[in-house]
Structure formats: structure tokens, C-alpha cells
Amino acid sequence: TPENLDEIMEFRRQGRDWTGYEGLSMSGLDVVFENYMDGTAFITSSAGWKWTDVIHDLGIRYSDFAHQDMVIRAETVEDIYRAKKENKIAFVTSLESATQIENEIDRVDVLYGLGVRVMGIAYSEANSLGSGLKEKNDGGLTTFGHRVVERMNKLGMTIDVSHCGDQTARDVIAASTKPIFMTHVGARALWNINRLMPDDVNLVSIDFGGRFSREREFYEKFGAHIMETNLVETPLIEDTWEFMGIASILYSDYLATAFNSFGTILEASENNLSDNPTGVNNISRPPFKMAGMENAPYVLGLTEVGTLLVLSHHAPELISPSLDSLAHPGEEKRYRKQVLAMIVSGKTKTDFNLNIVDHPPKPYFKFGESFAADFLSFYIIKNAGLEVASHTISEIPDEVVKLTNRLSLEFFEKINPKFIVNFPKPLLNGFMSKLEAAKIYQYSEKDWDEFIQVREILSQYYDLSISIL
């Protein structure tokens, strides 16, 4: 895997994976059912599962195996026993889908000849054999699928139904004269999901552990299915916030999610205020793209004030519990968000029933130390006064106060139109109608002028070319 995950698609197109021999040497494993690049062999197509790509992948990996003495390609049970006897690891070539054979049944024989000993019927999406678990309508095993099952039985290639839809899996079990595999699924009696999910659940929340557990009570209000994890104790969170979207990846098959909303508000990145912000391109992050999802950055062009205005119109009752879940009393973030909520409450004449907390005993930042706090301080000074803003930020420059007194700063309550340009077209009309209902409009010429003046001051303290994603 490349160190820079933005390069993952290009990396997959090279069609050259490496085997982690060092890790295997310490693993204690006897047998590995190896899927290789599987559906992520994107050598000639980003859709995966192309015949030539799969064959290319097998050849590259087999070439690697031919130049080492730790792994044995296991094509029989005897090979597994031999690997154990020789203190080596048996690799059983397995593919999670038969999509790559298309309608060519003799390709099953070719794959068997190349050492494939386990193959799935469908990987989440339907193919010429049957339906995957992502499909809403499972038509079961096709006529061609029955022929493939028969051929696999005859050759001695084991069938795996882990990613099949229910009816397709049942049909395979009924049609096969040999035992089949369910290698990575679970029993619904233990956890009732489609790949482990209740039929009536369409919202999943992950409790990452640690400080994130404070948000659990808020998400329980929605009847969400909550998974407990210790993700904050793992290296997954060290270099990226993408771990926060892991639920959408894990459940993308069941929920048939074509879009994910993984993005930040306008002031979360200095680069969002630049002339050419990276976020405008709306490039789907590699883990989500590989799961078949397009990014829908609903809040990227909005400030925190804008998100509060949306909620005040569509779900004002959620503002107070959301605020309580995001930070503890006494934290700078908790107080700052409370101040913004109070300002919006006054402007919209809506009572949010906030649990009011005292300001921090002393400012947490000096101006120039927190981009988000500094950006929002303009709006807070304008609408709540310098004294309130000074509870969280010290040494606010006079030029900030003077500029704030001169401007209306209404752009804080609007959406930056740059971030709408590449918003997913199927969702755009619905998104814009929600904004319009909340009286959130695009920047006017006056708004752009004020935006640029605020940006000029902030650019004295921050490098706006830096992109934080």
C-alpha cells in the first residue's frame, strides 16, 4: 500500500502487489486463503473483476512465490500438510467472485488449471451467475450459475457464498453436491444483519471508544445500530480522519450506499479560503471510492453558523444534545459552539433549550494559533462582542476588531458557491432546496468582497495553500 493513500488507485493500476513475508514470518499461520487483488485489480478498469486483470494478478504473485522459500502454493490437502511439515505457510488461491468468467464456463477450468481452489459466486453486485447481497432484488442462482456450480463441483473447486444474496446462497447450497464455504459471514441469530444486519435498520453508528464515546447518547436518539470498537487505540487514526467513515464502508453492501458524506465545514481547513481550494474538486477519498461511493460534501461550503441555520430550520431540537455530545463543559470548543448557537437562536427567534455552561477560565488560544477559532472570532465579535470572543481567544488584533465593525459578515450565514460546482448531480436539487428553505443563499458580490477582506487578515497568520483533508 502506498504511504500516500491518495495514490491508491494509481498503485492498483500497476497490478503489482507484494507479499508481506516479514509479517507472515511472525504470524504463526499455517494456511492463508489468499484473495490477491481480487476485485481491486484495476489494471485496465476501475470497475474491477476483468478477466485479463485477474490473470495478470495471479501471474505476478506466482512469480513472486517462485523466488522465495517461505510460502507454498497449496492446490491439494497434501500440500497443506507438506507446508506444515516443512515449517512453511500454505497459500490457497481464492477469488471472492466469479464475475471475471463472464459467460465463459470454460474459464472455470482455466482458473482451476492456474491453481484457483476456492471461488465465490458473486461479490455484492449481481453478475451472470446470481445476485450479491448489495442487490435489493435477489433473483437467485441463474441458469448459467447452475452450470458453473456443477462445473466447480466436478473440478474440485470449492464454492464460497460469503457475498451472495440470501436466495442465491440458498440456491447454491441446494444445487451443489459438495460442501460450500461461508468464509467471512456470521449467524443472524447472533447479530441479525444482511451481512450481519437487521432488515429494519438503515442507520449505523460506530463507537470509536475514548473521547468519542461521549457522542453515543446523541446517536442513540436515532435508533442507530451501534458497534463498539477500540479504533482510537489503533494506528488507524494516526494519519487520517478517514477512519470516521469506516461504518459507511463496512455497511455499503447492505445499505447500497452510492454516496458518502465525508467532509468538513469551511473553516476546518485554511485551504478552503484560497482562490483554488482543493475541496472544490470533490475527489472521493480512496477508501470510499474503492467501496463504490461518491463523496457528497454537504457542509464543505458552509461555516459552522450555516450548519446551525440549517438545523434551526429543519431540526432545532437536535442542536442542544448535539452540542453536549461534541465536547465537555469547560472546553473551548464547547463554549465557542454555544456562543454561535445563542447567536443563531436570537437571529431565528428559535429556542434551542441549550444547556448553558460557563466560559473557560482563561482563553485557550492566542490569535494566530487556531484557524477555525480565529475565523469564527470575526462573526462572534460582530454579533456577541469582543469580550465574549476574548473568552476563547486572547490578543485579538485591533485590525480584526476594526474590520469586523465595518463589515456585515453575512457571508458566514451563506454557502460558498465554489463548493457546489462538483457536488453530485443526483443530490444537488434536494440539497439546494434544503438550503433555500433555511434561507441560506449563495455569496453575493458584497459577500465575496467581505470574504476576501477577512481572508487577507487571516493570510498574515496562516498559509492558505495548505490543504487539510
Secondary structure, 3 states (H helix, E strand, C coil): CCCCHHHHHHHHHCCCCCCCHHHHHCCCCCEEEECCCHHHCCCCCCCCCCHHHHHHHHHHHHHHHCCCCCEEECCCHHHHHHHHHCCCEEEEEEECCCHHHCCCCHHHHHHHHCCEEEEECCCCCCCCCCCECCCCCCCCCCHHHHHHHHHHHHHCCEEECCCECHHHHHHHHHHCCCCCECCCCCCCCCCCCCCCCCCCCCCEEEECCHHHHHHHHHHHCCCCEEEECCHHHCHHHCCCCHHHHHHHHHCHHHHCCCEECCCCCHHHCHHHHCCCCHHHHCCCCHHHHHCCCEECCCCCCECHHHHHHHHHHHCHHHHHHHHHHHCCCCCHHHHHHHHHHHHHHHHHCCCCCCCCCCCCCCCCEECCCCHHHHHHHHHHHHHHCHHHHCCCEECCCHHHHHHHHHCCCHHHHCECHHHHCCCCHHHHHHHHHHHHHCCCCECCHHHHHHHHHHHHHHCCCCCCCCCCC
